[in-house]
Amino acid sequence: MDALLDPLVLSRWQFGLTTLYHFLFVPITLGMVLAVAIWQTAWVRTGKVVYLQLTRFFGQMFLINFAMGIVTGIVQEFQFGMNWSNYSRFVGDIFGAPLAFEGLLAFFMEATFIGLWIFGWNKLKPGVHLITIWMTVVGTWVSAYFILAANAFMQNPVGYELNAETGRAELVDFGAVLFNPVALTQLPHTLTASVMLACTIIVATAAWHLKKGQHIETFRPALKFGLWGVLISGFGIMISGHSLGLAMTETQPMKMAAAEAMYATSSGADASFSLFSIGTPDGAHEVWSLRIPYLAAFLATNSFEGTVHGLNDLQADYTALYGAGDYMPIIWITYWSFRWMMFFGFAAMAIAFIGLIVTRKSYDTKPWHWNIAIWTATFPLWGILIGWVFTEMGRQPWIVFGLMKTEDGVSPNVTGLTVLLSLVGFTLVYGILAVVELKLLLKAAQSDPIQVEAANEDGVVENVEDLKVKASVY
């Protein structure tokens, strides 16, 4: 019973679940706002009604998701004071700085311009109104960067000094924290993954309408946009992921070794990447594996002849540096999360490539083709969530790498029963919110595009300032 009510275990479960739940909404917001801005730009430049319809149609999905993300994000931040007060006290000076900038600068900016965008239709000139959505893109992405900078300090602590009297880490160089190399590589990886997720949602929505044979002229270009977006963002994920892997190897070599379950230091052909492995859960005893020679060396060092430090050598180094203890993360979670993260990304790219071939000349495809396109929408989401599991679990046993262990960051006066009750409460509330979110998004995705007056036979609005919209979605 004591093990079931361990405050540390329950606090970790609660923070992990609430964080992953919050991150259901973040990447959709980051990716969808860019798609909406691109379509509105195309409409302002060409006057074609279809781009206005796509702007307004997917704009409502963006707004629904943005609102839900705010609600869940606020609850997530409360936990730093509730269950992780020791951690907050230790790094509050540093961790709070980028979060303060996120709230006071970036979030204020994106909220302001979202408001102008929502209520500026038919009130602002088209060019001015277009600026509001692009400023929303900037504000949303800057907001994401400040949060990633805060997380990057946990992965690679920089810009601090330890105060021996207070036992706290104190900020001495905000620039170092803000331009942490881990944050600089995390941002493009996060953004490209978010764009892929948004594009698969666009593909799924278009596929649903095309399967029913309705609004074809609107959703054909949406389908093409989404399919190409998945492929382009997929290559961006690969490039940015490699850069992030190099930064990870430099700052957390144990995580890279755990990702490959590599116990012995290896280099060149011996530093191979196993696509699939059969053996004990911890990877210590391998029965069979399918391997690509040199690949692990290239991923870790950017050289096919590079050296990847093994788990055993790193454990010995950390023991000498930090004292006795087990500094290895849970190997099977780190190993398999790394592979499942990549699998879902590559699967989404493969399906998008096939989709472009299948729809190259005709949209008269079989129903199961459309069903595959619809269900692919979940692939990048699974990849993103599993990727964060890899990022956070691979850092264990540290809550701040090299400075504070996770077990030392939990609140000392919070009981296991208290955390359990709040965990159950959050789960129930979030479950209800998930149902509400899903119904709202499905209703928006299955709705009809707006009808537009004052368009000529080619679907072009001659004077966008005189445009009349029959139905408003906001």
Phi, psi and omega in degrees: 000321179299323180294325180289335181251027177291117182302324180295311182297314181293322178295321178294318178298316183294315181293320179297315182291316181292325179292314179295324178294316177300323184282000168296328187264328186302306184294329177296317178298312183297323182275319185291325181297326177292316179299317179297318180296320179296315180295320179293324176298316179298322179293314181297323183283324187253335184076007182285130185299325185301324180289326175293318179299317180292324177299310183288323183295306182279344174296324179291326177293322176299316183292319177302312182293321180299316181297318180292326179295324178297314183300311184287331180291323179297317180296321181300317183290334178300332186292337179299324178272333183283301189253348186230049184292324177298318177296314181298321179292324184287318186240016185302323180300322186269308184296327183285337184296305179294329178292326177294318177296324178298316182284317186278332184251295189292311182294321177300320180295310183292324179294321180296312184284333173296318178299317178296323180291317182296312187264003182267356178298131179066007177243324176260151175298147185308318180294318178293318179296324177298322179300325183296323181286325177289327174292330174295319176301312181299313181298319180294317181288323176295321176302316179298322182294319179298321178293319178295326178296321177296317179293325182297330177296326178291330180277323185214084184294123179220165174070032184225165168225142177274125177271112184295330183284317183266344183068031182237154172271127184243142183288129176235343182213092181294328178299320179295320178293317184292324182251036174305129182302332177292318179294320181297328178270334178292324185300304180298328179292318179293317183292317180293323176295322179294320177296320177299316180297314179300320181291325177291327175293320176297316178299314181297318179296313179298319180298323180296316180289319180292327176299325179274356179069033183236148178053043186298317183294336179275319189265350171299307178296330177295319179297313180298317179302313182294317181296314177294324179297322178296315181294312182296314179294328178299316177293325176296322178297318181297314182292312181291327178295324177294317178298319178295323178296322177295317177296322180295317179297324180290322186261329181222071182300333179297324180294317178296318178297320179291326179298333179254000185050044184263106184275328181255142176298131184223159178213161177060225183297330180291335177274069184268161179252123181271117176290324180209140184220142175241127181174200178288153183305327182277357178077002183289330181234110184260131177267314179202147176207152175260114191238151173247112182299148175073342190293318179298322178297318180293317181297325184273330189232354184068019178220135179290344178255010183292166181250132177250120181288135184276164182300317183295317179294320179293323177298318178295318180296317182291325177296318178292328184275317187249354182102176184298145180153167177262114185256012178269137172288178175289110192296316186293327177292314181295316182297307186282328177295325177298321182280320178293326175303312181290323182301312183295325177293312179294324179296318178297319178295318181296317180294322178296318178298315178296322179299321178295323179290314183297322184262015183297320182245334185215145175258008180272071182256172183285154181303323183290337173296313179296323180297321177298316179299322181294313184284343177295342181303333182277345187298306179298328179297314177298318179299319180294313181296316179294326177299320178289328173299316177299314183299315185276318179289328179291343179277342184300148013270020184263138167270326167234115190304122176080352183245316184218130176280154182302321182295338181269352184267349184287153180294130186286334186256007179266126181275159178298323180295320179298314180294321180297317179297317179292326178296315178297317180297314178299319182297317179294313180297314180294327176298317178296315179297324179296319178295317179298313180300313183297317179295319179295316180293319178295319178297318179293319182293329183265002181282170179272145175297157179295153175261140186237135174265171173069036175247146179276188185294336179272007180075028181248133175274119184293320180227100187296336181287339178262012184297140176240131179248126184288327182225131178260139182261359182249000000 
